[in-house]
Amino acid sequence: MTGKSRSIFTNKFYRNYNSVIAFLIGFGTAVSITCVPVIAKAFGYDYVSLTDAVMASSVAFVYFLLIQLTLLVFELRSKNKNKENETWRLQKTL
């Protein structure tokens, strides 16, 4: 989604309008194929109720959020280590 192994909280995914447009198109396609009975039958899918779709999406969103928070923690730790190393080098030269 972000193209890098960085958290979306620091990468600012929401400012990338192409990604937002692609997300909306993909979401709209998935919803129309599974939640609209006529289209679902045309593609050979069973109709998925809105409640089931929301539950599946919420579980996927929770996993996505946990992964992004984990990436954020790793990114903040690496930044802190880099600052500590730089401070140590500056103290060593003085």
N, C-alpha and C positions, 0 to 999 in steps of 0.2 A: 504494500500500500504506500509506503513512503520511499521505496527504492533504496533505502539504507537501513542499517541496523540501529537506527536511532528512534527514540520515542517520539510519537506524534506531538507530545506536549512541547518538545524542544524544536522539532522539525517544522511545526506550524503547518500541518497537512491542510487545515481548513482554509489557508490562504492560497492554496494551489487550486485554481478554479477548474482546471482540466480534470483533476482527480475527483472533485466534487461532482462535476457533470457525469463522469464515467460511473461514479457510485450511484447516482440517481437513475441513470439509464439501466444499469444492471439490476438495481433494486426494483425498478418498475417492470422490467422483463420478468424477473423471478415471481413477483406478485401476480402479474397478469397470467402467467402460465399455470400457477398453482391455485390461485384464489378465485379466478373467474371461471365458473363451471363450464361455459361453452368453449372457452379456449383450452381449458384443462382436458376436456373430452377430445378436442381436435388433436391434441398432442399425445393422447393416450395416458394422461396422468389422472389419478384420483383427485377429486375435489378436496382441498385442505381448508378446514374451517379457519376463520380469522383467529380464534382463540389458540388453536394449535400452532399457527404461524407465528403469533406473538410470543408464545412460550419458547419455541425453538429459537427465535431471533434473540430473545432476552438471554438465553443460556449462551449463545454464541457471542453476544455483546459482553457478557461478564468475563468470558475467557479472553476475549480481545483486550478488554480493559486491564485485566490482571497481567497479561503479557506486556502491554504498553507501560504499566506502572513498574514492572520488573526492569524493563529496558531503561526507564527513567532513573531508577535507583542505581543501576550499573553505570550509567552515563555520569550521574552526579558524583559517584565514588571515584571514577577515573579523573574527573576534573579536579576533585580535591587532592588526589594523589599527585597530579601534575603541579598543582599550586604548592604543595608541600615540598616537592623536589626542587622547584624553582626557588622557593624561599631558602632551602638548605644550601643551594648553590650560591645564592647571593650572600648569605651569612658566611660561607666558607671563603669567599673572595675578599670580604671586608676584614 
